[in-house]
Amino acid sequence: MTPFATTELPSTPDAIAPDGSEVRLLCRVAGGSMAHFRLPPGACSKAVVHRTVEELWFVTAGEGELWRRGGGEEDIVALRAGVSVTIPVGTVFQFRAAADSEIAIVGATIPPWPGDDEAVPAPGHWQPS
């Protein structure tokens, strides 16, 4: 069995994330997993907190905002193609797409995404759509 994997971005979502975003699964290794997340124009995710994983996000298309709170800090960051952000374990976060632009993000989850009960609903900053 080869240790290599190759994945092409699926044309349709594999799942809907606990936060409400579309998820397209990408490659996975023992230490982490990758996925593509998308919100349509004007959509806002539900706020969640991860129990055991941290994430690295890279915005590939569109514009929007990310709100995150954790470790005694809180911020809102503008999301646009080329921006990368961290979501440490235990961070409450929520993101939204601009009214006239979808937002598309590739995220790496470390360790790999463990399953549906990883993301726990939390009070957010914005009203989810």
Phi and psi restraints in degrees (value plus and minus 20) as a CYANA .aco file:
   2 THR   PHI     -96.9   -56.9
   2 THR   PSI     125.4   165.4
   3 PRO   PHI    -103.2   -63.2
   3 PRO   PSI     -21.0    19.0
   4 PHE   PHI    -114.8   -74.8
   4 PHE   PSI     128.9   168.9
   5 ALA   PHI    -155.4  -115.4
   5 ALA   PSI     127.3   167.3
   6 THR   PHI    -156.1  -116.1
   6 THR   PSI     110.8   150.8
   7 THR   PHI    -152.1  -112.1
   7 THR   PSI     116.1   156.1
   8 GLU   PHI    -121.3   -81.3
   8 GLU   PSI     123.5   163.5
   9 LEU   PHI     -78.1   -38.1
   9 LEU   PSI      98.8   138.8
  10 PRO   PHI     -83.8   -43.8
  10 PRO   PSI     127.5   167.5
  11 SER   PHI     -96.5   -56.5
  11 SER   PSI     -43.3    -3.3
  12 THR   PHI    -142.9  -102.9
  12 THR   PSI     133.2   173.2
  13 PRO   PHI     -82.8   -42.8
  13 PRO   PSI     124.5   164.5
  14 ASP   PHI    -101.2   -61.2
  14 ASP   PSI     -47.0    -7.0
  15 ALA   PHI    -183.8  -143.8
  15 ALA   PSI     150.2   190.2
  16 ILE   PHI    -130.3   -90.3
  16 ILE   PSI     104.5   144.5
  17 ALA   PHI     -86.8   -46.8
  17 ALA   PSI     140.2   180.2
  18 PRO   PHI     -76.5   -36.5
  18 PRO   PSI     -44.9    -4.9
  19 ASP   PHI    -104.4   -64.4
  19 ASP   PSI     -25.6    14.4
  20 GLY   PHI      80.5   120.5
  20 GLY   PSI     -25.9    14.1
  21 SER   PHI     -99.5   -59.5
  21 SER   PSI     134.5   174.5
  22 GLU   PHI     -92.9   -52.9
  22 GLU   PSI     120.5   160.5
  23 VAL   PHI    -143.6  -103.6
  23 VAL   PSI     109.7   149.7
  24 ARG   PHI    -139.7   -99.7
  24 ARG   PSI      98.7   138.7
  25 LEU   PHI     -94.7   -54.7
  25 LEU   PSI     118.5   158.5
  26 LEU   PHI    -136.6   -96.6
  26 LEU   PSI    -173.7  -133.7
  27 CYS   PHI     -89.2   -49.2
  27 CYS   PSI     139.4   179.4
  28 ARG   PHI    -163.2  -123.2
  28 ARG   PSI     120.3   160.3
  29 VAL   PHI    -150.8  -110.8
  29 VAL   PSI     158.5   198.5
  30 ALA   PHI     -78.7   -38.7
  30 ALA   PSI     -56.2   -16.2
  31 GLY   PHI    -113.1   -73.1
  31 GLY   PSI     -29.1    10.9
  32 GLY   PHI    -192.4  -152.4
  32 GLY   PSI     150.5   190.5
  33 SER   PHI    -159.4  -119.4
  33 SER   PSI     138.5   178.5
  34 MET   PHI    -145.5  -105.5
  34 MET   PSI     129.4   169.4
  35 ALA   PHI    -170.2  -130.2
  35 ALA   PSI     140.2   180.2
  36 HIS   PHI    -128.9   -88.9
  36 HIS   PSI     106.1   146.1
  37 PHE   PHI    -132.1   -92.1
  37 PHE   PSI     125.2   165.2
  38 ARG   PHI    -164.4  -124.4
  38 ARG   PSI     118.0   158.0
  39 LEU   PHI    -141.9  -101.9
  39 LEU   PSI     117.3   157.3
  40 PRO   PHI     -92.4   -52.4
  40 PRO   PSI     146.5   186.5
  41 PRO   PHI     -71.7   -31.7
  41 PRO   PSI     113.7   153.7
  42 GLY   PHI      57.6    97.6
  42 GLY   PSI     -23.3    16.7
  43 ALA   PHI    -100.9   -60.9
  43 ALA   PSI     130.7   170.7
  44 CYS   PHI    -150.7  -110.7
  44 CYS   PSI     109.7   149.7
  45 SER   PHI     -92.0   -52.0
  45 SER   PSI     146.5   186.5
  46 LYS   PHI     -99.9   -59.9
  46 LYS   PSI     130.9   170.9
  47 ALA   PHI     -98.6   -58.6
  47 ALA   PSI     117.1   157.1
  48 VAL   PHI    -161.0  -121.0
  48 VAL   PSI     146.2   186.2
  49 VAL   PHI    -153.5  -113.5
  49 VAL   PSI     118.5   158.5
  50 HIS   PHI    -108.6   -68.6
  50 HIS   PSI     119.4   159.4
  51 ARG   PHI     -94.7   -54.7
  51 ARG   PSI     -63.9   -23.9
  52 THR   PHI    -154.8  -114.8
  52 THR   PSI     -29.4    10.6
  53 VAL   PHI    -131.2   -91.2
  53 VAL   PSI     134.1   174.1
  54 GLU   PHI    -134.9   -94.9
  54 GLU   PSI     139.6   179.6
  55 GLU   PHI    -152.7  -112.7
  55 GLU   PSI     130.6   170.6
  56 LEU   PHI    -137.1   -97.1
  56 LEU   PSI     107.4   147.4
  57 TRP   PHI    -133.7   -93.7
  57 TRP   PSI     125.6   165.6
  58 PHE   PHI    -154.4  -114.4
  58 PHE   PSI      98.8   138.8
  59 VAL   PHI     -97.9   -57.9
  59 VAL   PSI     104.2   144.2
  60 THR   PHI    -120.3   -80.3
  60 THR   PSI     -43.6    -3.6
  61 ALA   PHI    -180.9  -140.9
  61 ALA   PSI     131.4   171.4
  62 GLY   PHI      67.1   107.1
  62 GLY   PSI    -191.9  -151.9
  63 GLU   PHI    -160.3  -120.3
  63 GLU   PSI     133.6   173.6
  64 GLY   PHI     158.1   198.1
  64 GLY   PSI    -177.9  -137.9
  65 GLU   PHI    -161.6  -121.6
  65 GLU   PSI     130.3   170.3
  66 LEU   PHI    -141.5  -101.5
  66 LEU   PSI     108.0   148.0
  67 TRP   PHI    -127.3   -87.3
  67 TRP   PSI     114.8   154.8
  68 ARG   PHI    -163.6  -123.6
  68 ARG   PSI     125.4   165.4
  69 ARG   PHI    -160.0  -120.0
  69 ARG   PSI     109.8   149.8
  70 GLY   PHI     156.8   196.8
  70 GLY   PSI     136.4   176.4
  71 GLY   PHI      39.5    79.5
  71 GLY   PSI      10.9    50.9
  72 GLY   PHI      59.1    99.1
  72 GLY   PSI     -13.9    26.1
  73 GLU   PHI    -142.7  -102.7
  73 GLU   PSI     139.4   179.4
  74 GLU   PHI    -168.2  -128.2
  74 GLU   PSI     119.2   159.2
  75 ASP   PHI    -173.6  -133.6
  75 ASP   PSI     146.0   186.0
  76 ILE   PHI    -146.3  -106.3
  76 ILE   PSI     107.1   147.1
  77 VAL   PHI    -140.8  -100.8
  77 VAL   PSI     119.7   159.7
  78 ALA   PHI     -91.9   -51.9
  78 ALA   PSI     111.9   151.9
  79 LEU   PHI    -125.9   -85.9
  79 LEU   PSI     110.8   150.8
  80 ARG   PHI    -175.4  -135.4
  80 ARG   PSI     141.9   181.9
  81 ALA   PHI     -70.9   -30.9
  81 ALA   PSI     110.5   150.5
  82 GLY   PHI      80.3   120.3
  82 GLY   PSI     -30.5     9.5
  83 VAL   PHI    -107.7   -67.7
  83 VAL   PSI     117.9   157.9
  84 SER   PHI    -141.5  -101.5
  84 SER   PSI     119.4   159.4
  85 VAL   PHI    -156.7  -116.7
  85 VAL   PSI     141.1   181.1
  86 THR   PHI    -130.8   -90.8
  86 THR   PSI     127.8   167.8
  87 ILE   PHI    -150.0  -110.0
  87 ILE   PSI      71.4   111.4
  88 PRO   PHI     -85.0   -45.0
  88 PRO   PSI     138.5   178.5
  89 VAL   PHI     -72.9   -32.9
  89 VAL   PSI     116.7   156.7
  90 GLY   PHI      64.4   104.4
  90 GLY   PSI     -17.7    22.3
  91 THR   PHI    -102.9   -62.9
  91 THR   PSI     108.8   148.8
  92 VAL   PHI    -102.4   -62.4
  92 VAL   PSI     113.1   153.1
  93 PHE   PHI    -168.0  -128.0
  93 PHE   PSI     140.4   180.4
  94 GLN   PHI    -176.0  -136.0
  94 GLN   PSI     123.5   163.5
  95 PHE   PHI    -156.3  -116.3
  95 PHE   PSI     139.4   179.4
  96 ARG   PHI    -165.7  -125.7
  96 ARG   PSI     133.1   173.1
  97 ALA   PHI    -112.7   -72.7
  97 ALA   PSI     129.0   169.0
  98 ALA   PHI     -81.8   -41.8
  98 ALA   PSI     137.0   177.0
  99 ALA   PHI     -78.6   -38.6
  99 ALA   PSI     -52.3   -12.3
 100 ASP   PHI    -131.7   -91.7
 100 ASP   PSI      -2.6    37.4
 101 SER   PHI    -171.6  -131.6
 101 SER   PSI     110.7   150.7
 102 GLU   PHI     -89.4   -49.4
 102 GLU   PSI     146.5   186.5
 103 ILE   PHI    -144.5  -104.5
 103 ILE   PSI     111.6   151.6
 104 ALA   PHI    -145.8  -105.8
 104 ALA   PSI     111.9   151.9
 105 ILE   PHI    -156.7  -116.7
 105 ILE   PSI     117.9   157.9
 106 VAL   PHI    -121.7   -81.7
 106 VAL   PSI     107.1   147.1
 107 GLY   PHI    -140.3  -100.3
 107 GLY   PSI     119.2   159.2
 108 ALA   PHI    -127.3   -87.3
 108 ALA   PSI     108.5   148.5
 109 THR   PHI    -129.3   -89.3
 109 THR   PSI     109.1   149.1
 110 ILE   PHI    -149.5  -109.5
 110 ILE   PSI     100.6   140.6
 111 PRO   PHI     -84.0   -44.0
 111 PRO   PSI    -196.8  -156.8
 112 PRO   PHI     -77.0   -37.0
 112 PRO   PSI     132.1   172.1
 113 TRP   PHI     -75.2   -35.2
 113 TRP   PSI     101.4   141.4
 114 PRO   PHI    -105.9   -65.9
 114 PRO   PSI     -38.7     1.3
 115 GLY   PHI     127.7   167.7
 115 GLY   PSI    -198.5  -158.5
 116 ASP   PHI     -81.5   -41.5
 116 ASP   PSI     -47.0    -7.0
 117 ASP   PHI    -108.5   -68.5
 117 ASP   PSI     -11.8    28.2
 118 GLU   PHI     -89.0   -49.0
 118 GLU   PSI     -63.2   -23.2
 119 ALA   PHI    -112.6   -72.6
 119 ALA   PSI     105.0   145.0
 120 VAL   PHI    -129.8   -89.8
 120 VAL   PSI     111.6   151.6
 121 PRO   PHI     -77.7   -37.7
 121 PRO   PSI     126.1   166.1
 122 ALA   PHI    -166.0  -126.0
 122 ALA   PSI     138.8   178.8
 123 PRO   PHI     -83.9   -43.9
 123 PRO   PSI     115.6   155.6
 124 GLY   PHI    -130.2   -90.2
 124 GLY   PSI    -193.7  -153.7
 125 HIS   PHI    -115.8   -75.8
 125 HIS   PSI     -53.9   -13.9
 126 TRP   PHI    -140.4  -100.4
 126 TRP   PSI     142.9   182.9
 127 GLN   PHI     -96.0   -56.0
 127 GLN   PSI      99.5   139.5
 128 PRO   PHI     -89.5   -49.5
 128 PRO   PSI     133.7   173.7
